[in-house]
Amino acid sequence: MAADRVADQLQSGAAQYTLANLRFGLKTERWQAAAYINNIADKNAELALDYERGRSARVGYLTNQPRTIGVYGSYIF
């Protein structure tokens, strides 16, 4: 089956990857705050094969989350 051959080629071609995250925060007894960046270099890692409709249609890769920048905070009442 053609889809099986494509899937075999995709699986064997999966590359290694490295992801880096950064988090900086401050914390006291009553509150905490942090800023973070996940996937700093915005790498597109191929994590697993994705078969649509039991290999009879599209075949591709599931990928990681793109670069994400955010802040976090909490306060104890």
C-alpha positions in Angstrom: 0.0 0.0 0.0 1.4 3.4 -1.0 0.4 5.0 2.3 2.5 2.4 4.2 5.5 3.2 2.1 5.1 7.0 2.7 4.7 6.3 6.5 7.8 4.2 6.5 9.8 7.0 4.8 8.5 9.6 7.2 9.2 7.5 10.3 12.8 6.7 9.3 13.5 10.4 8.5 12.5 11.8 11.9 15.3 14.0 13.1 16.6 14.5 16.7 15.7 17.8 18.3 16.5 19.9 21.4 14.1 22.4 22.9 15.0 25.1 25.4 12.8 26.9 27.9 13.4 29.9 30.2 11.6 30.9 33.3 12.4 33.7 35.7 10.4 34.5 38.8 10.1 36.1 42.2 8.4 34.7 45.3 7.4 36.0 48.7 5.3 34.5 51.5 2.1 35.9 50.0 2.7 36.2 46.2 4.7 34.9 43.3 5.2 36.1 39.8 7.1 34.7 36.8 7.8 35.3 33.1 8.6 32.4 30.8 9.5 31.5 27.2 8.9 28.0 26.1 10.7 26.7 22.9 13.0 29.7 22.8 14.4 29.0 19.3 10.9 28.2 17.9 12.0 24.7 16.8 9.5 22.6 14.9 10.1 19.0 16.3 8.4 16.1 14.6 7.1 14.0 17.5 5.0 11.3 16.0 3.3 10.2 12.8 -0.2 11.3 12.3 -2.4 9.0 10.2 -5.8 10.4 9.1 -8.6 7.9 8.5 -6.6 4.8 9.1 -3.7 5.5 6.7 -6.0 6.0 3.7 -5.6 9.8 3.4 -3.2 12.3 4.7 0.0 11.2 6.5 2.1 13.8 8.4 3.7 14.5 11.7 2.3 15.7 15.0 4.6 18.6 16.2 5.4 20.3 19.4 4.0 23.6 20.6 5.5 26.7 18.9 7.3 29.4 20.9 5.1 30.5 23.8 5.8 33.7 25.9 3.8 34.4 29.0 3.5 35.6 32.6 2.2 33.8 35.7 1.2 35.2 39.0 -0.6 34.1 42.2 -1.5 35.6 45.5 -2.5 34.0 48.8 -5.4 35.7 50.6 
